[in-house]
Amino acid sequence: MRFVGADDIDAALDFPALIDALDDAFRAGCGAPERHHHEVPNDGTHLLMPAWGEGLLGVKIVNVFPGNGALGKAAVQGVYVLQDGRTGETLAVLDGTRLTVWRTAAASALAAKRLARTNARKLTLVGAGALAPFLARAHASVRALDEIVVWNHRPAGAQRLATILSAEGFRARAEENLQAAVEGADIVSACTLSQAPLILGAWLRPGQHVDLVGAFNMKMREADDLALTRSRIFIDTPAALSEGGDVAQAIASGALARSAVVADLAALARGAPGRGGDQEITLFKSVGASVEDLAAAALVWRRLALRA
């Protein structure tokens, strides 16, 4: 059994290959029962996410503690256990926190690959947490970005991320006016722990693509009802219809019909229509899927085995 840390995962993965791996996994399908979801003390959420397919099985144990930011720790903490699907033997224990940011960003980029305009050039990041730089890199792997704008509820965090991205060769800057940041973007990617809508439908303009990654429970919200009703909506898995903020909240309140959700990533991978035209607003809501974790862990394992 091997322990695979964050540095090993970073060395093994790149976004083009990971996005293709997720695309293949969604197209092929795998065993992926509904995840266990438990509220625990200290406002924490405890998740168990199993999946199996192509000779492997695995489970991610992940904890989300929104208060961790005040402690200087990431809100998402986890571990992934990868096992042989024929014998049950444990092959590796991977840093689940690092695996999560890679696969989550790759899922957003996979959606954008089919939903964002091909000439999308400007990305706005709403939120500057641990996932944000991965979202920037992932989106940049599927669209030729000219500029990345970063907004964060703490402006210093936005400036810090803009500096990091600039050092990586991106043209990046911080923006304190959220409305201006949203209105000026071709792609808006949000990953926050906000409990009130940040992205307003009145700010959206024709042709934009909105990527909603935060709001992982029904107490959270990143976009208002108008943003949803103005958009052609896609989700990562059917779980987004009943859990997580945004889409599930709007359906529960009656503001959005289930029929307004066009397709999930599996359907898109199998050829379902995506963007209908350059003037359409598209919106993708991600809640996370165990098939993504298994595909990412399998890719790491295969690449490490080749280098052994």
C-alpha positions as CSV (number, residue, x, y, z in Angstrom):
1,M,0.0,0.0,0.0
2,R,1.3,3.4,-0.9
3,F,0.6,6.8,0.5
4,V,0.2,9.5,-2.2
5,G,0.6,13.0,-0.9
6,A,-0.2,16.3,-2.5
7,D,3.1,16.7,-4.2
8,D,2.8,13.3,-5.8
9,I,-0.7,14.2,-7.0
10,D,0.5,17.5,-8.5
11,A,3.4,15.7,-10.2
12,A,1.1,13.0,-11.7
13,L,-1.7,15.2,-13.0
14,D,-2.3,17.8,-15.7
15,F,-5.6,19.3,-16.6
16,P,-5.9,18.2,-20.2
17,A,-5.4,14.5,-19.3
18,L,-7.6,14.7,-16.2
19,I,-10.4,16.4,-18.1
20,D,-10.2,13.6,-20.7
21,A,-10.2,11.0,-17.9
22,L,-13.4,12.5,-16.4
23,D,-15.0,12.7,-19.8
24,D,-14.3,9.0,-20.4
25,A,-15.5,8.1,-16.9
26,F,-18.8,9.9,-17.3
27,R,-19.3,8.4,-20.7
28,A,-18.6,4.9,-19.5
29,G,-20.4,5.1,-16.2
30,C,-19.5,3.3,-13.0
31,G,-21.0,2.1,-9.8
32,A,-21.7,5.2,-7.8
33,P,-24.3,5.0,-5.0
34,E,-25.7,8.1,-3.4
35,R,-23.1,9.6,-1.1
36,H,-23.6,9.5,2.7
37,H,-24.0,13.1,4.0
38,H,-23.9,13.8,7.7
39,E,-24.0,17.1,9.7
40,V,-21.4,16.9,12.5
41,P,-20.4,19.3,15.4
42,N,-18.7,22.6,14.7
43,D,-20.9,23.2,11.6
44,G,-19.1,20.4,9.8
45,T,-20.2,18.2,7.0
46,H,-19.0,14.6,6.8
47,L,-19.2,12.8,3.4
48,L,-18.6,9.3,2.3
49,M,-18.3,8.9,-1.5
50,P,-17.8,5.4,-2.9
51,A,-17.4,4.3,-6.6
52,W,-16.2,1.3,-8.6
53,G,-15.4,0.5,-12.2
54,E,-12.7,-0.7,-14.6
55,G,-11.1,-3.0,-12.1
56,L,-10.9,-0.4,-9.3
57,L,-13.0,0.7,-6.4
58,G,-12.5,3.5,-3.9
59,V,-14.1,5.8,-1.4
60,K,-13.4,9.4,-0.4
61,I,-13.9,10.4,3.2
62,V,-14.2,14.2,3.2
63,N,-15.0,16.7,5.8
64,V,-16.1,20.3,5.1
65,F,-15.6,22.8,8.0
66,P,-16.4,26.4,6.9
67,G,-14.7,27.8,10.0
68,N,-11.3,26.5,9.1
69,G,-10.4,29.7,7.3
70,A,-10.1,31.5,10.6
71,L,-7.6,28.8,11.7
72,G,-5.5,29.1,8.6
73,K,-6.7,25.7,7.3
74,A,-8.5,24.6,4.2
75,A,-12.3,24.2,4.6
76,V,-12.2,20.9,2.8
77,Q,-10.2,18.0,4.4
78,G,-10.2,14.5,3.1
79,V,-8.6,11.2,2.2
80,Y,-9.1,8.8,-0.7
81,V,-8.7,5.0,-0.4
82,L,-8.1,3.3,-3.8
83,Q,-8.5,-0.5,-3.9
84,D,-8.3,-3.4,-6.4
85,G,-11.8,-4.1,-7.7
86,R,-11.0,-7.8,-8.1
87,T,-9.5,-8.6,-4.7
88,G,-10.4,-5.7,-2.5
89,E,-6.7,-5.1,-1.7
90,T,-5.9,-1.5,-0.8
91,L,-3.5,-0.1,-3.3
92,A,-3.1,3.5,-2.1
93,V,-4.3,6.1,0.3
94,L,-4.3,9.5,-1.4
95,D,-4.5,13.1,-0.1
96,G,-8.2,13.6,-0.6
97,T,-8.0,17.3,-0.2
98,R,-5.6,17.7,-3.1
99,L,-7.4,15.2,-5.2
100,T,-10.7,17.1,-4.7
101,V,-9.4,20.4,-5.9
102,W,-7.9,18.8,-9.0
103,R,-11.1,16.8,-9.9
104,T,-13.5,19.6,-9.0
105,A,-11.7,22.1,-11.2
106,A,-11.5,19.5,-14.0
107,A,-15.2,18.9,-13.9
108,S,-15.9,22.6,-14.2
109,A,-13.5,22.8,-17.2
110,L,-15.1,19.8,-18.8
111,A,-18.5,21.5,-18.6
112,A,-17.0,24.8,-19.9
113,K,-15.4,22.9,-22.8
114,R,-19.0,22.1,-24.0
115,L,-20.9,25.1,-22.7
116,A,-18.7,28.3,-22.8
117,R,-18.4,30.1,-26.1
118,T,-15.3,29.0,-28.1
119,N,-14.1,32.6,-28.1
120,A,-14.5,33.1,-24.4
121,R,-11.4,35.0,-23.3
122,K,-12.1,36.6,-19.9
123,L,-12.5,34.6,-16.7
124,T,-13.8,36.1,-13.4
125,L,-13.1,34.1,-10.2
126,V,-15.6,34.8,-7.4
127,G,-13.7,33.6,-4.3
128,A,-10.0,33.2,-3.7
129,G,-9.8,30.0,-1.6
130,A,-7.8,26.9,-2.1
131,L,-9.8,25.8,-5.1
132,A,-9.6,29.1,-7.0
133,P,-6.1,28.8,-8.6
134,F,-7.0,25.3,-9.8
135,L,-10.2,26.6,-11.4
136,A,-8.2,29.2,-13.2
137,R,-5.7,26.7,-14.5
138,A,-8.4,24.3,-15.5
139,H,-10.5,26.8,-17.4
140,A,-7.3,28.1,-19.1
141,S,-6.7,24.6,-20.4
142,V,-9.9,24.6,-22.4
143,R,-10.2,28.3,-23.4
144,A,-7.5,30.7,-24.5
145,L,-7.9,33.2,-21.7
146,D,-6.6,36.8,-22.1
147,E,-7.4,37.9,-18.6
148,I,-8.3,36.5,-15.2
149,V,-10.1,38.8,-12.7
150,V,-10.4,37.9,-9.1
151,W,-13.0,39.1,-6.6
152,N,-13.0,38.0,-3.0
153,H,-15.0,39.2,0.1
154,R,-11.6,40.0,1.6
155,P,-9.8,42.1,-1.1
156,A,-6.4,41.1,0.2
157,G,-7.2,37.5,-0.7
158,A,-8.1,38.5,-4.2
159,Q,-4.8,40.4,-4.6
160,R,-2.8,37.5,-3.2
161,L,-4.3,35.1,-5.8
162,A,-3.9,37.6,-8.6
163,T,-0.2,37.8,-7.7
164,I,0.1,34.0,-7.7
165,L,-1.6,33.7,-11.1
166,S,0.5,36.5,-12.6
167,A,3.7,34.7,-11.5
168,E,2.4,31.7,-13.4
169,G,2.2,33.7,-16.6
170,F,-1.5,34.7,-16.6
171,R,-2.7,38.2,-17.0
172,A,-4.5,38.5,-13.7
173,R,-5.8,41.3,-11.5
174,A,-7.9,41.8,-8.4
175,E,-11.2,43.7,-8.6
176,E,-13.2,45.0,-5.6
177,N,-16.4,45.7,-7.5
178,L,-18.2,42.4,-7.9
179,Q,-20.8,43.7,-10.3
180,A,-18.1,45.0,-12.7
181,A,-16.2,41.7,-12.4
182,V,-19.3,39.7,-13.3
183,E,-20.5,42.0,-16.1
184,G,-17.1,42.0,-17.8
185,A,-16.6,38.3,-17.9
186,D,-17.1,35.6,-20.5
187,I,-16.9,32.9,-17.9
188,V,-17.8,33.5,-14.2
189,S,-16.5,30.7,-11.9
190,A,-17.7,30.9,-8.2
191,C,-16.4,28.9,-5.3
192,T,-17.4,30.4,-2.0
193,L,-19.1,29.5,1.2
194,S,-21.6,32.4,0.9
195,Q,-25.1,31.9,2.4
196,A,-26.6,34.7,0.2
197,P,-26.5,35.1,-3.5
198,L,-23.4,36.9,-4.9
199,I,-24.0,36.6,-8.6
200,L,-27.2,38.4,-9.6
201,G,-29.2,37.6,-12.7
202,A,-29.5,41.3,-13.5
203,W,-25.8,41.5,-14.0
204,L,-25.6,38.7,-16.5
205,R,-25.3,39.4,-20.2
206,P,-25.9,37.3,-23.3
207,G,-23.2,34.7,-24.1
208,Q,-21.8,34.3,-20.6
209,H,-21.1,30.9,-18.9
210,V,-21.6,30.7,-15.2
211,D,-19.8,28.0,-13.2
212,L,-21.1,27.5,-9.6
213,V,-18.9,25.3,-7.5
214,G,-19.5,26.4,-3.9
215,A,-22.8,26.3,-2.0
216,F,-22.5,22.6,-1.1
217,N,-25.5,22.6,1.3
218,M,-29.0,24.0,1.3
219,K,-28.0,26.9,3.6
220,M,-25.6,28.3,1.0
221,R,-26.2,30.2,-2.2
222,E,-24.0,31.8,-4.9
223,A,-26.5,32.9,-7.6
224,D,-30.0,34.3,-7.3
225,D,-33.2,32.9,-8.9
226,L,-33.0,35.3,-11.8
227,A,-29.5,34.1,-12.7
228,L,-31.0,30.6,-12.9
229,T,-34.1,31.4,-14.8
230,R,-32.1,33.5,-17.4
231,S,-29.8,30.5,-18.0
232,R,-29.7,27.2,-19.8
233,I,-28.8,25.0,-16.8
234,F,-26.6,21.9,-16.6
235,I,-25.4,19.9,-13.5
236,D,-22.6,17.5,-12.8
237,T,-24.9,14.7,-11.4
238,P,-28.6,14.3,-10.5
239,A,-27.6,15.0,-6.9
240,A,-27.5,18.7,-7.7
241,L,-31.3,18.6,-8.1
242,S,-31.8,17.9,-4.4
243,E,-28.7,18.9,-2.5
244,G,-26.4,21.8,-2.4
245,G,-27.5,25.4,-2.9
246,D,-28.6,27.3,-6.0
247,V,-30.4,24.7,-8.3
248,A,-31.7,22.6,-5.5
249,Q,-32.9,25.6,-3.5
250,A,-34.6,27.1,-6.5
251,I,-36.4,23.8,-7.2
252,A,-37.4,23.4,-3.6
253,S,-38.9,26.9,-3.5
254,G,-40.7,26.5,-6.8
255,A,-38.7,29.3,-8.5
256,L,-37.3,26.7,-10.9
257,A,-38.9,23.7,-12.5
258,R,-36.8,20.5,-12.7
259,S,-37.5,20.5,-16.4
260,A,-35.3,23.6,-16.7
261,V,-32.2,21.5,-16.0
262,V,-31.1,20.4,-19.5
263,A,-28.5,17.7,-18.8
264,D,-25.8,16.4,-16.5
265,L,-22.1,15.7,-17.4
266,A,-22.8,12.0,-18.2
267,A,-25.4,13.1,-20.8
268,L,-23.1,15.8,-22.2
269,A,-20.3,13.2,-22.5
270,R,-22.6,11.0,-24.4
271,G,-23.5,13.7,-26.9
272,A,-26.4,15.7,-25.4
273,P,-26.6,19.2,-26.9
274,G,-24.8,21.9,-24.9
275,R,-24.8,25.6,-25.7
276,G,-27.5,26.5,-28.1
277,G,-26.0,29.7,-29.5
278,D,-23.5,32.5,-28.8
279,Q,-26.2,34.7,-27.2
280,E,-27.3,32.1,-24.7
281,I,-26.4,32.2,-21.0
282,T,-25.3,28.8,-19.8
283,L,-24.9,27.8,-16.1
284,F,-23.2,24.7,-14.6
285,K,-23.8,23.7,-11.0
286,S,-21.4,21.3,-9.4
287,V,-21.9,19.4,-6.2
288,G,-19.2,16.8,-6.7
289,A,-19.4,13.2,-7.8
290,S,-17.6,10.0,-6.7
291,V,-17.0,9.0,-10.4
292,E,-14.7,12.1,-10.6
293,D,-12.7,11.0,-7.6
294,L,-12.3,7.5,-8.9
295,A,-11.2,8.7,-12.3
296,A,-8.7,11.1,-10.8
297,A,-7.3,8.6,-8.4
298,A,-7.0,6.0,-11.1
299,L,-5.1,8.4,-13.4
300,V,-2.7,9.2,-10.5
301,W,-2.2,5.5,-9.8
302,R,-1.6,4.6,-13.4
303,R,0.9,7.4,-13.9
304,L,2.8,6.6,-10.7
305,A,2.9,2.9,-11.7
306,L,4.5,3.9,-15.0
307,R,7.2,5.9,-13.2
308,A,8.0,3.2,-10.6
